[in-house]
Amino acid sequence: MKYRYKTVGTCSQQIDFELDDNNILSNVQFYGGCNGNLKGIGKLVEGLPAQEVIKRLEGIPCGMKSTSCPDQLAVALKKVLAKKAGS
Protein backbone atom coordinates (compact mmCIF):
# COMPACT_ATOMS: atom_id res chain seq x y z
CA MET A 1 0.00 0.00 0.00
CA LYS A 2 1.17 3.55 -0.74
CA TYR A 3 1.63 6.13 2.00
CA ARG A 4 2.40 9.85 2.12
CA TYR A 5 3.83 11.64 5.15
CA LYS A 6 4.22 15.39 5.55
CA THR A 7 7.49 15.91 7.41
CA VAL A 8 7.97 18.24 10.38
CA GLY A 9 11.14 20.20 11.16
CA THR A 10 13.20 19.13 8.14
CA CYS A 11 14.24 20.49 4.76
CA SER A 12 12.24 17.79 3.01
CA GLN A 13 8.53 18.46 2.97
CA GLN A 14 7.14 15.03 2.22
CA ILE A 15 8.00 11.33 2.08
CA ASP A 16 6.16 8.83 -0.11
CA PHE A 17 6.70 5.10 0.40
CA GLU A 18 5.08 1.71 0.08
CA LEU A 19 4.66 -1.10 2.59
CA ASP A 20 3.56 -4.56 1.54
CA ASP A 21 1.47 -6.96 3.65
CA ASN A 22 4.64 -8.06 5.48
CA ASN A 23 5.63 -4.43 6.22
CA ILE A 24 8.54 -4.50 3.79
CA LEU A 25 9.49 -1.01 2.64
CA SER A 26 9.82 0.02 -1.01
CA ASN A 27 9.72 3.01 -3.35
CA VAL A 28 10.85 5.58 -0.78
CA GLN A 29 10.87 9.12 -2.19
CA PHE A 30 11.70 12.30 -0.31
CA TYR A 31 10.57 15.66 -1.68
CA GLY A 32 12.88 18.58 -0.92
CA GLY A 33 15.99 18.27 1.19
CA CYS A 34 19.41 17.00 0.11
CA ASN A 35 18.54 15.20 -3.10
CA GLY A 36 21.53 12.85 -3.39
CA ASN A 37 21.62 11.88 0.27
CA LEU A 38 17.88 11.23 0.40
CA LYS A 39 17.96 9.14 -2.77
CA GLY A 40 20.74 7.14 -1.11
CA ILE A 41 18.69 6.60 2.04
CA GLY A 42 15.77 5.43 -0.10
CA LYS A 43 17.99 2.85 -1.81
CA LEU A 44 19.56 1.68 1.46
CA VAL A 45 16.21 0.95 3.12
CA GLU A 46 14.63 -0.64 0.05
CA GLY A 47 13.44 -4.17 0.85
CA LEU A 48 13.94 -3.89 4.62
CA PRO A 49 11.25 -4.57 7.22
CA ALA A 50 9.74 -1.35 8.56
CA GLN A 51 10.73 -2.23 12.15
CA GLU A 52 14.37 -2.59 11.11
CA VAL A 53 14.30 0.79 9.35
CA ILE A 54 12.79 2.38 12.47
CA LYS A 55 15.48 0.78 14.63
CA ARG A 56 18.26 2.12 12.40
CA LEU A 57 16.96 5.64 11.73
CA GLU A 58 14.93 6.71 14.75
CA GLY A 59 16.43 9.59 16.71
CA ILE A 60 19.01 10.74 14.17
CA PRO A 61 19.37 14.52 14.49
CA CYS A 62 20.38 16.99 11.76
CA GLY A 63 22.75 19.67 12.97
CA MET A 64 21.09 21.44 15.88
CA LYS A 65 17.65 20.04 15.00
CA SER A 66 16.22 17.24 17.12
CA THR A 67 15.00 15.46 13.98
CA SER A 68 16.24 14.72 10.46
CA CYS A 69 14.91 13.35 7.21
CA PRO A 70 15.87 9.77 8.21
CA ASP A 71 14.25 10.29 11.62
CA GLN A 72 11.10 11.58 9.92
CA LEU A 73 10.96 8.37 7.86
CA ALA A 74 11.08 6.41 11.12
CA VAL A 75 8.29 8.60 12.54
CA ALA A 76 6.18 8.02 9.43
CA LEU A 77 6.70 4.25 9.59
CA LYS A 78 5.80 4.13 13.28
CA LYS A 79 2.56 6.00 12.59
CA VAL A 80 1.61 3.69 9.72
CA LEU A 81 2.41 0.56 11.72
CA ALA A 82 0.37 1.84 14.69
CA LYS A 83 -2.56 2.57 12.40
CA LYS A 84 -2.30 -0.86 10.77
CA ALA A 85 -2.19 -2.55 14.20
CA GLY A 86 -5.31 -0.65 15.27
CA SER A 87 -7.29 -1.58 12.15
C-alpha positions as CSV (number, residue, x, y, z in Angstrom):
1,M,0.0,0.0,0.0
2,K,1.2,3.6,-0.7
3,Y,1.6,6.1,2.0
4,R,2.4,9.8,2.1
5,Y,3.8,11.6,5.2
6,K,4.2,15.4,5.6
7,T,7.5,15.9,7.4
8,V,8.0,18.2,10.4
9,G,11.1,20.2,11.2
10,T,13.2,19.1,8.1
11,C,14.2,20.5,4.8
12,S,12.2,17.8,3.0
13,Q,8.5,18.5,3.0
14,Q,7.1,15.0,2.2
15,I,8.0,11.3,2.1
16,D,6.2,8.8,-0.1
17,F,6.7,5.1,0.4
18,E,5.1,1.7,0.1
19,L,4.7,-1.1,2.6
20,D,3.6,-4.6,1.5
21,D,1.5,-7.0,3.6
22,N,4.6,-8.1,5.5
23,N,5.6,-4.4,6.2
24,I,8.5,-4.5,3.8
25,L,9.5,-1.0,2.6
26,S,9.8,0.0,-1.0
27,N,9.7,3.0,-3.4
28,V,10.8,5.6,-0.8
29,Q,10.9,9.1,-2.2
30,F,11.7,12.3,-0.3
31,Y,10.6,15.7,-1.7
32,G,12.9,18.6,-0.9
33,G,16.0,18.3,1.2
34,C,19.4,17.0,0.1
35,N,18.5,15.2,-3.1
36,G,21.5,12.8,-3.4
37,N,21.6,11.9,0.3
38,L,17.9,11.2,0.4
39,K,18.0,9.1,-2.8
40,G,20.7,7.1,-1.1
41,I,18.7,6.6,2.0
42,G,15.8,5.4,-0.1
43,K,18.0,2.9,-1.8
44,L,19.6,1.7,1.5
45,V,16.2,1.0,3.1
46,E,14.6,-0.6,0.0
47,G,13.4,-4.2,0.9
48,L,13.9,-3.9,4.6
49,P,11.2,-4.6,7.2
50,A,9.7,-1.3,8.6
51,Q,10.7,-2.2,12.1
52,E,14.4,-2.6,11.1
53,V,14.3,0.8,9.3
54,I,12.8,2.4,12.5
55,K,15.5,0.8,14.6
56,R,18.3,2.1,12.4
57,L,17.0,5.6,11.7
58,E,14.9,6.7,14.8
59,G,16.4,9.6,16.7
60,I,19.0,10.7,14.2
61,P,19.4,14.5,14.5
62,C,20.4,17.0,11.8
63,G,22.7,19.7,13.0
64,M,21.1,21.4,15.9
65,K,17.6,20.0,15.0
66,S,16.2,17.2,17.1
67,T,15.0,15.5,14.0
68,S,16.2,14.7,10.5
69,C,14.9,13.3,7.2
70,P,15.9,9.8,8.2
71,D,14.2,10.3,11.6
72,Q,11.1,11.6,9.9
73,L,11.0,8.4,7.9
74,A,11.1,6.4,11.1
75,V,8.3,8.6,12.5
76,A,6.2,8.0,9.4
77,L,6.7,4.2,9.6
78,K,5.8,4.1,13.3
79,K,2.6,6.0,12.6
80,V,1.6,3.7,9.7
81,L,2.4,0.6,11.7
82,A,0.4,1.8,14.7
83,K,-2.6,2.6,12.4
84,K,-2.3,-0.9,10.8
85,A,-2.2,-2.5,14.2
86,G,-5.3,-0.7,15.3
87,S,-7.3,-1.6,12.2
